[in-house]
Amino acid sequence: MAEIEIGIGKSGRRAYGFDDIAIVPSRRTRDPEDVDISWEIDAFRFELPFLASAMDGVVSPATAIEIGRLGGVGVLNLEGLWTRYEDPDPIFAEIASLPSEKATARMQEVYQEPIKESLVTERIRQIKAEGVVVAASVTPQRTQPLLRSILAGELDILVIQGTVVSAEHVSRSDEPLNLKKFIRELEIPVIVGGCASYQAALHLMRTGAVGVLVGVGPGNACTTRAVLGLGVPQATAIADAAAARMRHLDETGVYVHVIADGGMSKGGDVSKAIAVGADAVMMGSPLAAAYEAPGRGFHWGMATFHPTLPRGTRVRTDTRGSLKEILVGPAHENDGRMNLFGALRTSMATCGYETIKEFQKAEVMVAPALQTEGKALQQAQHVGMGH
């Protein structure tokens, strides 16, 4: 792809987000009932190509169980409130009641409570007892210290997650986690991320991970792009990671799943993420709007409470429906925020594709007018796409 001159001494590629592109209908259409949106990773099969983000306002043991029953997988944050407090409900209530100007400072205090290893094991077992696949997230620096408690709970899928996770972390003071050695010696499958470039995705795939999270800073609750200046618009980041997936497959014969992490709030965003190359999506804020979500209409990222440099914020999502209505409908709103995977199924059917892997081959085009063309009345009345 041609680079654009930013200045005499610096050039860069043009990158695209979901709002910049459109999926082009093909010559064929299909009945939605004939479309298969299921997803398989390692030994696990899910009816929905979906993971719920490991954020405290979204995934509790109860919502992880419900999401599992609906066909997805909820990823529990093992460094969050559920492993720091025996009963975190009063903490959630307090966070929801805080004025905006005091939220971050108070959350920094709340999250100073130490992680309790016994709760790590207990929460995993609590979800597993209900017969659903259990996934949980840790940051690289806490992976080894919490590993014994994680394995004691018999976790199914481990997610090693951070703002940016690399296969070549360098430190003069601490012994970094050797991802390749760790993953190859671990008996359970590992998903790693985030990343946002071809090379970073390829190196993470070479660690032996079964999936790579793609996204740096696109989430509603994330402020990484403002605080650190880092990030790549999601459509380009996913397409680059998908190219890395094909190179890795050619080199090794091993298919590593690309999981779009963040930047999606509507069914159309989910469809575009798949069309540019994702195998599945990870979402937070759309689920934070569920009645069952522990955040009580609020949502915050995993780095919101960082003790010295917060890279997230508490945002209001309000409540709009049940987890079931948001994920698989029925929808009672017309702006794409409900029945997200019914929308994916319909999008695939409209374009004539039967499976996720087929839909990854859909034609897309750069189409910034997609959000505004013919939408003047919706925008003026704040309804539909102009809500």
For each residue, the residues with C-beta under 8 A, 3 or more apart:
1: 13 14
2: 13
3: 11 12 13
4: 11 12 13 14
5: 8 10 11
6: 10 11 12
7: 10
8: 5
9:
10: 5 6 7
11: 3 4 5 6
12: 3 4 6
13: 1 2 3 4 236
14: 1 4
15: 232 233 235 236 237
16: 20 21 233 235 236 366
17: 20 21 218 233 234 235 236 263
18: 21 234 235 263 264 268 269 272 273
19: 368 370 371
20: 16 17 233 235 366 367 368
21: 16 17 18 235 272 276 364 365 366 367 370
22: 272 364 365 367 370
23: 271 272 275 347 351 362 363 364
24: 351 362 363 364 365
25: 29 350 351
26: 351 352 353 362 363
27: 352
28: 351 352
29: 25 349 350 351 352
30: 34 35 348 349 350 352 353 354
31: 34 35 349
32: 35 345 346 348 349
33:
34: 30 31 349 354
35: 30 31 32 345 348 349 353 354 355
36: 354 355 356
37: 47 48 49 341 344 345 348 356
38: 45 46 47 48 49 356
39: 45 46 48 49 50 279 280 356
40: 44 45 46
41: 44 46 157 189 191 210 211 257 279 280
42: 157 189 210
43: 189
44: 40 41 73 133 156 157
45: 38 39 40
46: 38 39 40 41 49 50 71 72 73 133 280
47: 37 38 70 71 72
48: 37 38 39 70 71 72 327 328 341
49: 37 38 39 46 274 278 279 280 281 341 344 356
50: 39 46 67 71 72 73 280 281 282 283 327 341
51: 72 73 74 75 135 259 280 281 282 283
52: 58 59 63 64 67 72 73 74 75 282 283 284 287
53: 58 59 75 219 261 262 282 283 284 287
54: 59 75 76 77 80 136 137 159 161 302
55: 58 59 77 80 221 284 288 299 300 301 302
56: 59 60 77 80 81 82 88 92 294 295 300
57: 92 284 288 293 294 295 298 299 300
58: 52 53 55 63 74 284 285 287 288 293 294 295 299
59: 52 53 54 55 56 63 64 67 74 75 76 77 287 294
60: 56 63 64 76 82 293 294
61: 64 65 76 82 123 126 127
62: 65 66 292 294
63: 52 58 59 60 66 67 74 287 290 292 293 294 323
64: 52 59 60 61 67 68 73 74 75 76 127 132 134 135
65: 61 62 68 69 74 127 130 132
66: 62 63 69 70 74 292 323 324
67: 50 52 59 63 64 70 72 73 74 132 287 323 327
68: 64 65 71 72 73 74 127 130 132 133
69: 65 66 130 132
70: 47 48 66 67 323 324 327 328
71: 46 47 48 50 68 327 328
72: 46 47 48 50 51 52 67 68 327
73: 44 46 50 51 52 64 67 68 132 133 135 157
74: 51 52 58 59 63 64 65 66 67 68 127 135
75: 51 52 53 54 59 64 135 136 137 159 282
76: 54 59 60 61 64 80 82 123 124 127 134 135 136 137
77: 54 55 56 59 80 82 83 136 137 302
78: 83 115 120 123 136 137 138 142 146 150
79: 83 115 137 138 139 142 302
80: 54 55 56 76 77 83 84 111 302
81: 56 84 85 88 91 92 110 111
82: 56 60 61 76 77 85 88 119 123
83: 77 78 79 80 115 116 119 120 123
84: 80 81 88 111 113 114 115 116 119
85: 81 82 88 91 113
86: 119
87: 90
88: 56 81 82 84 85 91 92 294
89: 92 93 294
90: 87 93 94
91: 81 85 88 94 95 110
92: 56 57 81 88 89 95 96 294 295 296
93: 89 90 96 97 296
94: 90 91 97 98 106 110
95: 91 92 98 103 106 107 110 295 298 300 314
96: 92 93 295 296 297 298
97: 93 94
98: 94 95 102 103 106 107 314
99: 102 103
100: 103 314
101:
102: 98 99 105 106
103: 95 98 99 100 106 107 300 313 314
104: 107 108 304 305 310 313 314
105: 102 108 109
106: 94 95 98 102 103 109 110
107: 95 98 103 104 110 111 300 304 305 314
108: 104 105 111 112 305 306 307 310
109: 105 106 112
110: 81 91 94 95 106 107 113 305
111: 80 81 84 107 108 305
112: 108 109 307
113: 84 85 110
114: 84
115: 78 79 83 84 119 120 142 146
116: 83 84 119 120
117: 120 121 146 148 149
118: 121 122 149
119: 82 83 84 86 115 116 122 123
120: 78 83 115 116 117 123 124 146 149 150 153
121: 117 118 124 125 149 150 152 153
122: 118 119 125 126 153
123: 61 76 78 82 83 119 120 126 127 136 153
124: 76 120 121 127 128 134 136 150 153 154 155
125: 121 122 128 129 153 154
126: 61 122 123 129 130
127: 61 64 65 68 74 76 123 124 130 132 134
128: 124 125 131 132 134 153 154 156
129: 125 126
130: 65 68 69 126 127
131: 128
132: 64 65 67 68 69 73 127 128
133: 44 46 68 73 156 157
134: 64 76 124 127 128 153 154 155 156 157
135: 51 64 73 74 75 76 155 156 157 158 159 191
136: 54 75 76 77 78 123 124 150 155 157 158 159
137: 54 75 76 77 78 79 159 160 161 302
138: 78 79 142 143 146 150 158 159 160 161
139: 79 142 143 160 161 162 302
140: 143 160 162 165 169 176 177 179
141: 174 177
142: 78 79 115 138 139 145 146
143: 138 139 140 146 147 158 160 177 182
144: 147 177 182
145: 142
146: 78 115 117 120 138 142 143 149 150
147: 143 144 150 151
148: 117 151 152
149: 117 118 120 121 146 152 153
150: 78 120 121 124 136 138 146 147 153 155 158
151: 147 148 154 155 188
152: 121 148 149
153: 120 121 122 123 124 125 128 134 149 150
154: 124 125 128 134 151
155: 124 134 135 136 150 151 158 188
156: 44 128 133 134 135 188 189
157: 41 42 44 73 133 134 135 136 188 189 190 191
158: 135 136 138 143 150 155 186 188 189 190 191
159: 54 75 135 136 137 138 190 191 192 213
160: 137 138 139 140 143 165 177 179 190 191 192
161: 54 137 138 139 165 191 192 193 194 213 302
162: 139 140 165 194
163: 194 216 217 224 228 230 303 311
164: 194 195 196 200 216 230
165: 140 160 161 162 179 192 193 194 195 204
166: 169 195 200 203 204
167: 179 180 200 203 204 206 207
168: 203
169: 140 166 176 177
170: 176
171: 174 175 176
172:
173:
174: 141 171
175: 171
176: 140 169 170 171
177: 140 141 143 144 160 169 182
178: 181 182
179: 140 160 165 167 182 183 192 204 207 209
180: 167 183 184 206 207 208
181: 178 184 185
182: 143 144 177 178 179 185 186 190
183: 179 180 186 190 192 207 208 209
184: 180 181 207 208
185: 181 182
186: 158 182 183 190
187:
188: 151 155 156 157 158
189: 41 42 43 156 157 158 210 211
190: 157 158 159 160 182 183 186 208 209 210
191: 41 135 157 158 159 160 161 209 210 211 212 213 257 259
192: 159 160 161 165 179 183 204 207 209 211 212 213
193: 161 165 204 212 213 214 215 259 261
194: 161 162 163 164 165 213 214 215 216 261
195: 164 165 166 200 201 204 212 213 214 216 237 241
196: 164 200 214 215 216 230 231 232 237 240
197: 200 201 232 237 240
198: 201 202 240 241 243 244
199: 202 203 244
200: 164 166 167 195 196 197 203 204
201: 195 197 198 204 205 212 214 240 241 244 245 258
202: 198 199 205 206 244 247 248
203: 166 167 168 199 200 206 207
204: 165 166 167 179 192 193 195 200 201 207 209 212
205: 201 202 209 212 244 245 248 256
206: 167 180 202 203 248
207: 167 179 180 183 184 192 203 204
208: 180 183 184 190
209: 179 183 190 191 192 204 205 212 256
210: 41 42 189 190 191 256 257
211: 41 189 191 192 256 257 258 259 279 280
212: 191 192 193 195 201 204 205 209 241 245 256 257 258 259
213: 159 161 191 192 193 194 195 259 261 282
214: 193 194 195 196 201 234 237 238 241 258 259 260 261 278
215: 193 194 196 218 219 234 237 260 261 262 263 282
216: 163 164 194 195 196 224 225 230 231 232 237
217: 163 222 223 224 225 228 230 231 262
218: 17 215 222 231 233 234 261 262 263
219: 53 215 222 261 262 263 284 285 301
220: 265 284 285 299 315 317
221: 55 284 285 299 300 301 304 312 313 314 315
222: 217 218 219 225 262 301 303 311 312
223: 217 226 227 301 310 311 312 313
224: 163 216 217 227 228 230 231 303 311 312
225: 216 217 222 228 229 230 231
226: 223 229
227: 223 224 309 310 311
228: 163 217 224 225 311
229: 225 226
230: 163 164 196 216 217 224 225
231: 196 216 217 218 224 225
232: 15 196 197 216 236 237 240
233: 15 16 17 20 218 236 237
234: 17 18 214 215 218 237 238 260 262 263 264 273
235: 15 16 17 18 20 21 238 239 272 273 276 364
236: 13 15 16 17 232 233 239 240
237: 15 195 196 197 214 215 216 232 233 234 240 241
238: 214 234 235 241 242 258 260 273 276 277 278
239: 235 236 242 243 276 277
240: 196 197 198 201 232 236 237 243 244
241: 195 198 201 212 214 237 238 244 245 258 277
242: 238 239 245 246 258 276 277 278 360
243: 198 239 240 246 247 277
244: 198 199 201 202 205 240 241 247 248
245: 201 205 212 241 242 248 249 255 256 257 258 277
246: 242 243 249 250
247: 202 243 244 250 251
248: 202 205 206 244 245 251 252 254 256
249: 245 246 252 253 254 255 256
250: 246 247
251: 247 248
252: 248 249
253: 249
254: 248 249
255: 245 249
256: 205 209 210 211 212 245 248 249
257: 41 191 210 211 212 245 279 280
258: 201 211 212 214 238 241 242 245 277 278 279
259: 51 191 193 211 212 213 214 278 279 280 281 282
260: 214 215 234 238 263 264 273 278 280 281 282
261: 53 193 194 213 214 215 218 219 281 282
262: 53 215 217 218 219 222 234 282 283 284
263: 17 18 215 218 219 234 260 269
264: 18 234 260 269 270 273 281 283 286
265: 220 269 285 286 336 337
266: 269 270 335 336 337 340 343
267: 270 271 336 337 339 340 341 342 343 344 347
268: 18 271 272 336 343 347
269: 18 263 264 265 266 272 273 336
270: 264 266 267 273 274 281 283 340 341 343 344
271: 23 267 268 274 275 343 344 347 348 359
272: 18 21 22 23 235 268 269 275 276 364
273: 18 234 235 238 260 264 269 270 276 278 281
274: 49 270 271 277 278 279 281 344 348 356 359 360
275: 23 271 272 359 360 362 364
276: 21 235 238 239 242 272 273 360 364
277: 238 239 241 242 243 245 258 274 360
278: 49 214 238 242 258 259 260 273 274 281 360
279: 39 41 49 211 257 258 259 274 356 357 360
280: 39 41 46 49 50 51 211 257 259 260 356
281: 49 50 51 259 260 261 264 270 273 274 278
282: 50 51 52 53 75 213 215 259 260 261 262
283: 50 51 52 53 262 264 270 286 287 340
284: 52 53 55 57 58 219 220 221 262 287 288 299 301
285: 58 219 220 221 265 288 289 299 315 317
286: 264 265 283 289 326 337 340
287: 52 53 58 59 63 67 283 284 290 293 323 326 327
288: 55 57 58 284 285 293 295 297 298 299 317
289: 285 286 293 297 317 318 319 320 321 326 337
290: 63 287 293 319 320 321 322 323 326
291: 319 321 322 323
292: 62 63 66 322 323
293: 57 58 60 63 287 288 289 290 296 297 299 317 319 323
294: 56 57 58 59 60 62 63 88 89 92
295: 56 57 58 92 95 96 288 298 299 300 317
296: 92 93 96 293
297: 96 288 289 293 316 317 318 319
298: 57 95 96 288 295 314 315 316 317
299: 55 57 58 220 221 284 285 288 293 295 314 315 316 317
300: 55 56 57 95 103 107 221 295 304 305 312 313 314 315
301: 55 219 221 222 223 284 304 311 312 313
302: 54 55 77 79 80 137 139 161 312
303: 163 222 224 306 310 311 312
304: 104 107 221 300 301 310 311 312 313 314
305: 104 107 108 110 111 300 310 312
306: 108 303 309 310 311 312
307: 108 112
308:
309: 227 306
310: 104 108 223 227 303 304 305 306 313
311: 163 222 223 224 227 228 301 303 304 306
312: 221 222 223 224 300 301 302 303 304 305 306
313: 103 104 221 223 300 301 304 310
314: 95 98 100 103 104 107 221 298 299 300 304
315: 220 221 285 298 299 300
316: 297 298 299
317: 220 285 288 289 293 295 297 298 299 320
318: 289 297
319: 289 290 291 293 297
320: 289 290 317 326 333 337 338
321: 289 290 291 325 326 332 338
322: 290 291 292 325 326
323: 63 66 67 70 287 290 291 292 293 326 327
324: 66 70 327 328 329
325: 321 322 328 329 330 331 332 338 339
326: 286 287 289 290 320 321 322 323 337 338 339 340
327: 48 50 67 70 71 72 287 323 324 339 340 341
328: 48 70 71 324 325 339 341 342
329: 324 325 338 339 342
330: 325 338 339
331: 325 334 338 339 342
332: 321 325 338
333: 320 337 338
334: 331 383 384
335: 266 383 384 385 387
336: 265 266 267 268 269 340 343 385
337: 265 266 267 286 289 320 326 333 340
338: 320 321 325 326 329 330 331 332 333
339: 267 325 326 327 328 329 330 331 342 343
340: 266 267 270 283 286 326 327 336 337 343 344
341: 37 48 49 50 267 270 327 328 344 345
342: 267 328 329 331 339 345 346
343: 266 267 268 270 271 336 339 340 346 347
344: 37 49 267 270 271 274 340 341 347 348
345: 32 35 37 341 342 348 349
346: 32 342 343 349 350
347: 23 267 268 271 343 344 350 351 359
348: 30 32 35 37 271 274 344 345 351 353 354 358 359
349: 29 30 31 32 34 35 345 346 352 353
350: 25 29 30 346 347
351: 23 24 25 26 28 29 347 348 359 362
352: 26 27 28 29 30 349
353: 26 30 35 348 349 358 359 361 362
354: 30 34 35 36 348 358
355: 35 36 358 359
356: 36 37 38 39 49 274 279 280 359 360
357: 279 360 361
358: 348 353 354 355 361
359: 271 274 275 347 348 351 353 355 356 362
360: 242 274 275 276 277 278 279 356 357
361: 353 357 358
362: 23 24 26 275 351 353 359
363: 23 24 26
364: 21 22 23 24 235 272 275 276
365: 21 22 24
366: 16 20 21
367: 20 21 22 370
368: 19 20 371
369: 372 373
370: 19 21 22 367 373
371: 19 368 375 385
372: 369 375 379
373: 369 370
374:
375: 371 372 378 379 384 385 386
376: 379 380
377: 380 381 386
378: 375 381 382 383 384 385 386 387
379: 372 375 376 382 385 386
380: 376 377 386
381: 377 378 386
382: 378 379 386 387
383: 334 335 378 386 387
384: 334 335 375 378 387
385: 335 336 371 375 378 379
386: 375 377 378 379 380 381 382 383
387: 335 378 382 383 384
